[in-house]
Amino acid sequence: MIFFKLTIGYILDLMFGDPYWLYHPIRLIGKLIFLGEKVTRRIFPKTDKGTVAAGGVMAAGVVAISFFVPALILALCARIHPGLAFIVETFWIYQILAGKCLSVEAKKVYGALKEGKLFKARRLLGYLVGRDTKQLDEDEVIKAAVETVAENTTDGMIAPLIFIAIGGAPLGFAYKAVNTMDSMVGYKNDKYIMFGKIPARLDDVVNFIPARISGVLMVLCAFLCGYDGKGAARIFVRDRNKHLSPNSAQTESACAGALGLMLGGTHSYFGKPIVKPQIGDALCQALPSHIADACLLMGGTSFLAVFILNMIKFAVTVL
C-alpha cells in the first residue's frame, strides 16, 4: 500500500509542487530545530565538547519527534478510518517531495537570464544556494543553478522516495529533519563548526547510499533522455568523489558529464572563499538552457526511482 501512496504523492508533487499559500510541515521542523538549538546551547557547557554534545542531543530529539509525531497521528487516523490514514499519509508524502518546487525556482533563474536580467538572476539564485551570489557572472550563475539542481536531486527526491518506501511518511519526515538540520546548522563557520558537527555527519550518513543510487540513475537518465550518456558515465566514475562532501558529487558529476560542463571551483560563503574540486570537463560554454536541462535530468531520475521502486515491490509480491 505504501508504494501506491508514494506513487500518488509523486504525481501530486509533479503536478502541483508546493503552493505558497499552503503551510508546509518542514517549516514546523525548522522551528523545532531553532528551539532545540536554543535550549541545548543553554543547557550544555560552552566548551567544544559541550557544544558538540548539544548539537547531538538536538539532532536526536528533532529526528525522534519528526518520526514519532506523524506515526502517532497516522495511528489515530487509522483508528478513526483506514481511508483517513491513507489520505493523510499520501498528502504528507506529496509534501515531503520537493522536485517540482526546486524545478520551478531554478527555472526562474533561467527565465531571468533569458531576459538578460543578471541582477535578478543572482537574487533568485540566492534563494536556492548558500554561497554569495551578488558578484557572480552569468557563467557562474548558470553553473551554480545546475549544481544545486543536481545535488538536490538526492536531497529533494531520491532519498525521500527511498526512505518513504522503507518506512512511510514518518521515516520520510525523519529524513527531512536530518536534511533540514544540515541546511540550518551544518555550516563550517565559527557559530556552527562544533554545534553542527553531528547533524552534518548524520546527513552524510543517511545520504550515503541514496546519493550513489541517484548518481547511477542520473547516468541512466542521461542515456534515455538523449544527453551525453557516455560522458555522464565517464565523469561519474572519475569525479563522483571529488567534493568536500562525500555525497554531493555523485549527482553533480553525472549531471556535469551529461551536459558537458565543468562544475565546482572557488566560491564565496559568508564572505569566505571555499575551494571545491572541479567536476567534469568544459566541453561547451554554459548556457541558460543548461538549467532547464538539469531540471529535466532531475525529473527523469526521480521518475526512474519511482518506477524501479514499484518494480521491486511487484517482484517481491509475485515471488
N, C-alpha and C positions, 0 to 999 in steps of 0.2 A: 504493500500500500504506500510506503514512503516514496517509492520510485514514481508512482503516479502523481503524488503530491509534488515531488521535485520537478517533474516534467511540466506540470501546470504552472508552478511557481516560476519556472524558467521562461515559459511562454508569456506569462504576465509581465515579467521584467522586460522581455524583448519588446513587448507591445507598448507598455506604459512608463517604464522606468520609475523614478521616484518623484511623484508630483510634489511641487514646492509647498502646497497647502497641507500636505499630509504629514503629521508628526511622525518622525522616524524613531524606532526603538534604539537605534545606535546612539542617538542623542542622549538617551537615558543612561546608556553605558558610559558615555563621555562624562556626564555629570557624576556618575558613581566613581569614575577614575579620579576626577578632580577632588571629590570629597575624600576618597581613600588616601590620596597623596597628602592632603591637608592634615588628616587625622594621624596617619602613621609617622609623618615627619615630626609631629608634635610629641608623639609617644616615645620614639626611639632616640638613642643618643645621637648627638650631632657629630659623630665620628664617621670615617669612611665605612667601617664595618656596620655601624648602626644605620647609616643611610642605605647601604645595600640591603640590609635586613628589612628596612622599612619598605623599600620597593618590592621585595619578595613577598612580604605579607600582604601588601596592597594588591599585588598581582594574583595571589592565591584567592583572596577574598572576592575580587571582581569576577574572576573566572567562575568561581563556585556559585556566586549569586546569579551570574548570567546564564548558567546552566540550570540550576535548580528552580528558579522562579518560573521560567517558561515551562519546565517539566511539570511543576505543580499546577500551573494554570491549565495546561492541557489535560492533566488527570482530572481536574474538577470539571472541565468541559465535557470530557468523556462520560463522566457520571451523569451529567445532565442529558447529553445525547451524543452518540458517536459522530453524527453528522456535524455537530457544532465543533467538535475537536478537529475533524477533517478540515473544515473551513478555516478555522483559526490557524492551524499549522501550515496549511497551504499558503495563506496570506502572509504569514511570517517568513516562509521560505522565499516568497516573492520579494519581501522587503530586505532580506539578507543579501540577495544577489544584487550586484551593482554594475552590471555590464552596460545597460542602456544609458544610465546616468553618466558613466565615465565617457562613453562614446559621444553623447550629446555635448558634454563640456569640452572635450577635445576638439570636436568639430566646430565649436565656437571660435577656438583659436585659429583653426583652418580657415573659417569664413572671414575672420578679421584680416588675416594675411592675404587672402584673395582680393580683398578690398584695398590692400595697400596700407592698412592701419596697423603699423608695427607697435605703436604705443598701446593700442587697445589689446593687441595680441599678447603683449607682455603682461598686461594687467590680468587678462583672462587666464593666462598660463599660471600666474601666481596663485590662483585658486586650486591648482592641481598639483603643484610641486613645492618642495620645501626649500629649494635653492632661491637665491636672489635673482630676480628677473628684470630689474629696471635697466640694466646695461647690456642685455643680450641683443645680438644682431639677429636677422631673420633666420640665418642658418642655425644658430644656437637655439632659437625658439622652436623651430621645427624638430630638431633632434631631441630637445627636452620633452616635447609633447609625445614624440614617438617612444622615447624611453619610458615615460610614465604609463602610457597605454600598455606597452609590452610587459612591464613589471607588474602592473595591477591586473593583468590577465590572471595571474596566480591569486593575488590577494582578493580581488573583487569577484572572481567567478570560479576558477577551477578548484581551489582549496575549499571554499564554502560548499561547492557541489559535493566534493568527496566527503567532507565531514557530515553534511546533511544526510548523504546516503548511508553513512555508518550509524549516526545517532539522532537523526531527525533535526527539527528546528532547534531544540535545546543545545545540541552539540554545535550546530551552526552558529548560534549566538555565543557560545563559549569561544569558538574560533574567532568570531568578530571582536570579542572582548580583548583577546590577545593581540589581534591586529591593530585595534584602536589604541591600546596601551602603547604599542610600539610607535605609532604615529604621534602620540601625545608626550611620552616621556622617554622615548628611545634615542634621544639626541646625545651626541658626544660633545656636549658643551659643559661649562662649569656647573650649571644647575642640575643636569641630569646624568652626567657621566657615571655617577655612583648609584643614584636612585633608580635610574632606568636600566641598570646593568642586567638584572634578572628578567624584567619584562622584554628587553630586546633579545636576550638569549632564548627566551621562551618562544618568541616569534620566529627566530631562526629554526628552532627545533620543530615546531608544528608545521612550518612551511617546507621543510627539507624534502620530503617525498613529493608533496603536491607540486612544488616548483619544477622538479625534474620530470614529472608527468606532463606538466604544462609545456615544458620545452620540447619534449618529444611530439606532443600533439600539435604544437605550432609548426614544427618542421613538416609533419604530415599535412597540415592545413595548407602550407605554402605550396606543396605539390598539387593539392586538389583545387586550389583557388587560382592557379596559373601564375604564381610568383616563382622566384628562383628557388625551387625546392632543393636542388643540389647545393646551391650556395648556403641555404639555411642549414642543411645538414652539416656542411663543411665547417661553417663558423660556429655552429652549436658544439660540435665535437672539439674544436680548437679553443674557443673562448668562453665556454659556459661557466668556468670557474674563475674568470678574470674580473673580479669585483671585490669591493670591500665587504660586501655581504655574501654569504655562502649561497644565497638563493636568487638574487636579483638578476644575475647574468644568464640564468637558464633560459628565460624567455627573451631577454634583451638580445642575446646572441643569435637566437633563432630568427627574431624579427630583423635584426641588422643584416643577416645573411640573405634573408628573403627579399629585402628591399635594396640591397647593395649599398648600405650606408655604414659609416664609421661612427659609433656612439662612444660615450664616455669622455674622458679628458678632464680638465680642471674646471671646477665650478665653485661659486661662492655661496656659502651657507652662513647666514647671520654675520656677514662681513668677513668671514674667514675662508681662505681658499682651500678646497679639498681636491686632491688629485685622485682621479679614478682611472683605472687602466682603460686603454682604448679597446673597444669591442667592434669587430667587423672590419671590412675593407671599404675604402671610399671609392666605389666603382662608379658612382654617379653623384651629381650635385643634389643636395637636399632640397626638395620641393614641398610646398604646402600640401600637395596631394598625397605625400607620404604619410601625413597624419591620418587621412581617410583610409589609406592602405593598412596602417597599423590597426585601426578600428575594425576593419574587415577581418584581419587576421585574428584579432581577439574574439570576434563573433564566431568565426569558423571554428576556432579552437574550443570555445565553450560548447558549441553545437556537437562537436565530436565527443566531448566529455560526456554530455547528456546521453548521446546515442550509445556510447560504449558502456556506460553505467547500466543502461536499460538492457543491453545485450547480455551483460554479465548476470543481471538479475534473471533474465529469461532462461539463460543456460543453466543457472543454479536450480531454477524452478523445474525445468524439464528433467534434469539429471536427478 
